[in-house]
Amino acid sequence: MLFAIAEAGAGAGGSRAWFGHVGASMTPGRPEPVPHVVLHGGDLDAARARFPGAPEPWMDLSTGITPEPYPLPELPPHVWSRLPLRSDEVRLQQAAARRYGAASPEAVVCAPGTQAIIQVVPRLVARTRVAVLGPTYGEHAAAWRQAGHDVVEVSDLDAAGQVVVVVNPDNPTGRIVPAETLREVAMRLDAAGGLLVVDEAFADVAVAGTSVVPDLPPSTVVLRSFGKMYGLAGVRLGFAIAQDETAQRIREALGPWAVSGPALGIGAAALADDAWIQASLARLDQAAARLDDVLVRSGCTVLGGTSLFRLVQHAEAARIADALGHDGILVRQFSYAPAWLRFGLPGSEAAWARLERALAMACRAEGVHASS
């Protein structure tokens, strides 16, 4: 069931009440949702099927997840045996608000991964035109289309759209839209009763001032990922940050006990650990510079990325990815950009050496020459 955009002006807390009320009927004539498939990194099952003779263990460089995860804290046994407590969720909201600079814990929605929020938000908005700044993470456009919206991929923020979606920093290019530009877009959308969605999944490793959360504009929903920076993607934890009324609408749509008890405890401990994140950011910067050197020496042109992943171009990208696959190394390919490859960071000296050897062999193979 969809929520209609309210005709009223600003709601509580200065947030436009563009979420309607439960019970709004579906738009007449709305098309049935269509299935969608978005290719992702991390699909080792598919990689093993494609390269059955590849050596184990596989080295998965197809995702943008830190290779040195946060050390799991000790958790009391009851978090596994009882329903999550509201007090534990509040502690996580407080830790997330502090880490990300949110105005209050009530502005933070805890979710089982940002993907869950990506799926939910389009179903809370009446059918409209959605502009997704691309190229970018494919699930945004797919989720809005699945909910019946008219979705276009745009190359600049001047394009028309009642809803605008920006991944910042972008995945896979690393493009950063200045926070001030996003605030201007949000103000324009707010005046027209629209919505800005900013996916800051990789903002932890971006330059200071990238995030719009500390000075959150109206009619804006920000997504923050936990698993990427903290290397714990399997925990399935993410956050939406918005004005309190909007945050509450998203929270209600996710339903009770959306986040598991263990995830609440792990997230609260990790987000409060200032020393760990500072040390990790320094390590990631060094590792990204090292990866750039390895890739350039292999004949690739580095196009961008973040310190969690690097995007490169090579005329023989498909051949290189195939050769690496036969060596049990998975990298990310892009159907819309066949000359692109995305590399995550190796996690040990042995992994670095393995990647360098495999890349050297792949780039010496027949037909692999210089980048284009």
FENKABEL-V902977 format. One record per pair of residues at least 4 apart in sequence whose ideal C-beta (glycine too) atoms are under 7 Angstrom apart, sorted by sequence separation. I is the first residue (numbers start at 1). GAP is how many residues later the second one is. If there is no record, write none. Layout:
I,GAP / I,GAP
This chain:
10,4 / 11,4 / 20,4 / 26,4 / 43,4 / 44,4 / 45,4 / 46,4 / 47,4 / 48,4 / 54,4 / 75,4 / 77,4 / 78,4 / 84,4 / 86,4 / 87,4 / 88,4 / 89,4 / 90,4 / 91,4 / 92,4 / 93,4 / 94,4 / 95,4 / 96,4 / 103,4 / 112,4 / 114,4 / 115,4 / 116,4 / 117,4 / 120,4 / 121,4 / 132,4 / 136,4 / 138,4 / 139,4 / 140,4 / 141,4 / 142,4 / 143,4 / 145,4 / 167,4 / 170,4 / 177,4 / 179,4 / 180,4 / 181,4 / 182,4 / 183,4 / 184,4 / 185,4 / 186,4 / 187,4 / 188,4 / 202,4 / 206,4 / 212,4 / 216,4 / 226,4 / 242,4 / 243,4 / 244,4 / 245,4 / 246,4 / 247,4 / 248,4 / 249,4 / 250,4 / 254,4 / 259,4 / 261,4 / 262,4 / 263,4 / 264,4 / 265,4 / 266,4 / 267,4 / 268,4 / 269,4 / 273,4 / 274,4 / 275,4 / 276,4 / 277,4 / 278,4 / 279,4 / 280,4 / 281,4 / 282,4 / 283,4 / 284,4 / 285,4 / 286,4 / 287,4 / 288,4 / 289,4 / 290,4 / 291,4 / 292,4 / 293,4 / 294,4 / 296,4 / 305,4 / 316,4 / 317,4 / 318,4 / 319,4 / 320,4 / 321,4 / 322,4 / 323,4 / 325,4 / 347,4 / 349,4 / 350,4 / 351,4 / 352,4 / 353,4 / 354,4 / 355,4 / 356,4 / 357,4 / 358,4 / 359,4 / 360,4 / 361,4 / 10,5 / 11,5 / 84,5 / 97,5 / 102,5 / 111,5 / 144,5 / 154,5 / 169,5 / 170,5 / 177,5 / 189,5 / 212,5 / 227,5 / 242,5 / 259,5 / 295,5 / 305,5 / 324,5 / 325,5 / 346,5 / 363,5 / 10,6 / 11,6 / 102,6 / 111,6 / 145,6 / 169,6 / 189,6 / 216,6 / 226,6 / 227,6 / 296,6 / 305,6 / 314,6 / 334,6 / 346,6 / 362,6 / 9,7 / 97,7 / 144,7 / 157,7 / 169,7 / 189,7 / 203,7 / 240,7 / 295,7 / 304,7 / 324,7 / 97,8 / 132,8 / 168,8 / 203,8 / 212,8 / 227,8 / 242,8 / 302,8 / 303,8 / 333,8 / 8,9 / 132,9 / 168,9 / 213,9 / 226,9 / 303,9 / 332,9 / 346,9 / 97,10 / 141,10 / 186,10 / 212,10 / 227,10 / 240,10 / 292,10 / 302,10 / 303,10 / 321,10 / 331,10 / 332,10 / 6,11 / 47,11 / 94,11 / 97,11 / 166,11 / 185,11 / 200,11 / 226,11 / 301,11 / 331,11 / 6,12 / 93,12 / 96,12 / 141,12 / 226,12 / 300,12 / 301,12 / 321,12 / 331,12 / 5,13 / 225,13 / 300,13 / 6,14 / 44,14 / 130,14 / 182,14 / 198,14 / 224,14 / 300,14 / 5,15 / 90,15 / 93,15 / 223,15 / 224,15 / 295,15 / 299,15 / 318,15 / 3,16 / 4,16 / 44,16 / 166,16 / 182,16 / 3,17 / 93,17 / 223,17 / 224,17 / 295,17 / 42,18 / 92,18 / 292,18 / 130,19 / 132,19 / 134,19 / 221,19 / 222,19 / 288,19 / 291,19 / 4,20 / 42,20 / 130,20 / 134,20 / 222,20 / 318,20 / 321,20 / 3,21 / 41,21 / 42,21 / 89,21 / 118,21 / 122,21 / 127,21 / 128,21 / 129,21 / 130,21 / 131,21 / 132,21 / 133,21 / 164,21 / 203,21 / 221,21 / 317,21 / 320,21 / 2,22 / 41,22 / 118,22 / 122,22 / 127,22 / 132,22 / 198,22 / 200,22 / 201,22 / 220,22 / 237,22 / 285,22 / 288,22 / 317,22 / 131,23 / 196,23 / 200,23 / 284,23 / 317,23 / 2,24 / 115,24 / 119,24 / 123,24 / 133,24 / 157,24 / 195,24 / 196,24 / 197,24 / 198,24 / 199,24 / 200,24 / 201,24 / 205,24 / 284,24 / 315,24 / 317,24 / 1,25 / 118,25 / 122,25 / 140,25 / 164,25 / 194,25 / 204,25 / 216,25 / 218,25 / 221,25 / 314,25 / 195,26 / 202,26 / 237,26 / 313,26 / 329,26 / 122,27 / 201,27 / 236,27 / 313,27 / 314,27 / 131,28 / 157,28 / 190,28 / 213,28 / 235,28 / 131,29 / 183,29 / 190,29 / 311,29 / 312,29 / 329,29 / 131,30 / 137,30 / 162,30 / 168,30 / 171,30 / 176,30 / 179,30 / 182,30 / 187,30 / 189,30 / 237,30 / 129,31 / 130,31 / 136,31 / 163,31 / 168,31 / 171,31 / 179,31 / 186,31 / 235,31 / 311,31 / 312,31 / 327,31 / 129,32 / 133,32 / 162,32 / 163,32 / 164,32 / 165,32 / 166,32 / 167,32 / 168,32 / 179,32 / 186,32 / 129,33 / 130,33 / 131,33 / 132,33 / 133,33 / 169,33 / 179,33 / 186,33 / 309,33 / 310,33 / 339,33 / 128,34 / 136,34 / 137,34 / 163,34 / 169,34 / 176,34 / 183,34 / 186,34 / 232,34 / 309,34 / 324,34 / 128,35 / 130,35 / 136,35 / 168,35 / 309,35 / 308,36 / 169,37 / 308,37 / 125,38 / 135,38 / 323,38 / 324,38 / 323,39 / 230,40 / 169,41 / 226,41 / 168,42 / 320,42 / 323,42 / 320,43 / 319,46 / 295,48 / 319,48 / 320,48 / 319,49 / 316,51 / 291,52 / 316,52 / 316,53 / 291,54 / 315,54 / 315,56 / 314,57 / 315,57 / 287,58 / 313,58 / 140,59 / 313,59 / 294,61 / 298,61 / 137,62 / 294,62 / 298,62 / 299,64 / 294,65 / 298,65 / 125,70 / 301,70 / 299,71 / 300,71 / 299,72 / 121,76 / 205,76 / 205,79 / 228,80 / 114,87 / 30,97 / 27,99 / 27,100 / 38,100 / 121,100 / 206,100 / 38,101 / 205,101 / 205,102 / 205,103 / 38,104 / 202,104 / 19,105 / 36,106 / 117,106 / 202,106 / 64,107 / 36,109 / 114,109 / 36,110 / 101,110 / 100,111 / 102,111 / 114,111 / 101,112 / 33,113 / 100,113 / 101,113 / 103,113 / 33,114 / 33,115 / 31,117 / 30,118 / 5,120 / 2,121 / 3,121 / 5,121 / 117,121 / 3,122 / 4,122 / 113,123 / 117,123 / 2,124 / 100,124 / 112,124 / 113,124 / 114,124 / 112,125 / 113,125 / 124,125 / 111,127 / 111,128 / 110,129 / 111,129 / 121,129 / 124,129 / 175,129 / 109,130 / 120,130 / 173,130 / 174,130 / 108,131 / 109,131 / 173,131 / 174,131 / 174,132 / 108,133 / 117,133 / 120,133 / 172,133 / 107,134 / 120,134 / 107,135 / 107,136 / 107,137 / 169,137 / 172,137 / 174,137 / 64,138 / 106,138 / 109,138 / 116,138 / 173,138 / 102,139 / 108,139 / 172,139 / 107,140 / 100,141 / 106,141 / 109,141 / 109,142 / 96,143 / 111,143 / 112,146 / 111,147 / 112,147 / 110,148 / 111,148 / 110,149 / 70,160 / 69,161 / 70,161 / 65,162 / 66,162 / 69,162 / 70,162 / 65,163 / 66,163 / 68,163 / 69,163 / 64,164 / 67,164 / 66,165 / 65,166 / 65,168 / 89,170 / 172,170 / 92,172 / 99,172 / 84,173 / 88,173 / 95,173 / 16,174 / 83,174 / 18,175 / 84,175 / 89,175 / 92,175 / 96,175 / 84,176 / 88,176 / 92,176 / 95,176 / 16,177 / 18,177 / 84,177 / 88,177 / 91,177 / 95,177 / 82,179 / 84,180 / 80,181 / 79,182 / 80,182 / 79,183 / 79,186 / 75,187 / 5,188 / 75,190 / 73,192 / 73,193 / 72,194 / 73,196 / 70,200 / 18,201 / 135,201 / 16,202 / 15,203 / 16,203 / 14,204 / 15,204 / 70,206 / 68,212 / 66,214 / 68,215 / 66,218 / 19,227 / 15,228 / 17,228 / 14,229 / 13,230 / 15,230 / 19,230 / 13,231 / 15,231 / 12,232 / 13,232 / 12,233 / 11,234 / 64,242 / 66,242 / 64,244 / 64,245 / 61,268 / 62,268 / 59,269 / 61,269 / 62,269 / 58,270 / 59,270 / 60,270 / 61,270 / 62,270 / 54,271 / 54,272 / 55,272 / 56,272 / 58,272 / 54,273 / 55,273 / 51,274 / 54,274 / 50,275 / 51,275 / 47,278 / 67,278 / 65,279 / 67,279 / 68,279 / 64,280 / 67,280 / 63,281 / 61,282 / 62,282 / 47,283 / 61,283 / 61,285 / 44,286 / 41,291 / 59,292 / 59,295 / 39,296
